[in-house]
Amino acid sequence: MPVAAALAQEGIKNDTIKVDKNQFSLFRPTPRKYMRPMVPDRPGITESPYSVDAGHFQYETDALRLLTRREGTAYGHDWYINHALAKIGLTNRTDLQVGLDSYTDTRNYDDADPGQRTVARGLGDLNLRLKHTLVGDDNSRWALGLIGYVTLPTGGPRGDGAVEYGAVLPVVYQLTKPWSIGGQVATQVYWDRETHSRYLQLTPTFTTDYQFTKFVQAFVELVGYRDVRQSYWLSSINTGVQLDVSDNVQLDFGTHLPITNSVDREYFIGMSFRR
């Protein structure tokens, strides 16, 4: 969720234009000269508090992501291809989002029992989200958002197996022109296929990003994971680079590195664009 690049590009594009953007809607799109800088929800775990401008479309995708894991003698990996999030601005502060895990290849092995090899491939679950910017506008140094979502079990054996839901409260603050900090508190209700029961997970984050040039910025992010059924926290440190090809196209790549055991190691390449 880097924002330094967006806010550092010679000031926000409409910071000297006095216009009531609440007049724009899905069917009356915000004119391009009034649009805020693009701030995707990727590439880190931390979401952006900013919605997509009314009447405009934004597409974000894990073009390719590799997850690897090992716990004792068991190990495995996942390949993600085009895990995508499509957004449409409904109002100046609210957008509707549809996420789909287009293709996943999951493989699990166990050195203690070479015959225990599992493979699952295919389409994943469908994710419906609604984001609203609670505080902050195009010219603010800080912003607070709220995201609510529900995941539908469209993926069959490849998906999570039941309806899941959650809420995310992301925040960002611009310290200096090239440097910002942010974070979020997320609560997610997941389904456990083995026990056939639901459980609550808490996922707080803290992130910082820095704009090195007009085209290049990087982020570092700390993430905590707490399954309330457990008495301990899991954590990872995530880092990556974002390349601002234009005002409407961004590329990114990076990694998620485990700090504690039982956290996947990840490598990704992705992109975002809007129209």
HUKAWO-V548922 format. One line per field, one symbol per residue. psi: psi as a letter, one per 30 degrees, with the letter a starting at -180 (. if undefined). burial: 1 if it has 9 or more other C-alpha atoms within 8 Angstrom, else 0. Layout:
BEGIN
psi = ???
burial = ???
END
This chain:
BEGIN
psi = hkfeeeffihlkegfgkjkjffflaegikkkeffklkkjlflfaeklkfklkkkglkkkkkjekkkkklkjbfklalkkkkhjljkkkkeaffklkkkkkjekkjkkkljffiffikkkklakalkkklkkkjekkafglfllklkkklkkkiffbffafflklllkkjkkkkjelefkllaalkkkkjlkjeefhlllkkkillklklkjeaffklllkkkkkkjjfflglklllkkllkkjjeafgkklllalkkkellgkkkkklkllkll.
burial = 11111111000111100000000111001100011111111111111111111111111111111111110001111111111111111111111111111111111111000000100111111111111111010000011111111111111101111011111111111100111111111111111100000011111111111111011111111111111100001111111111111001111111111110001111111111110
END
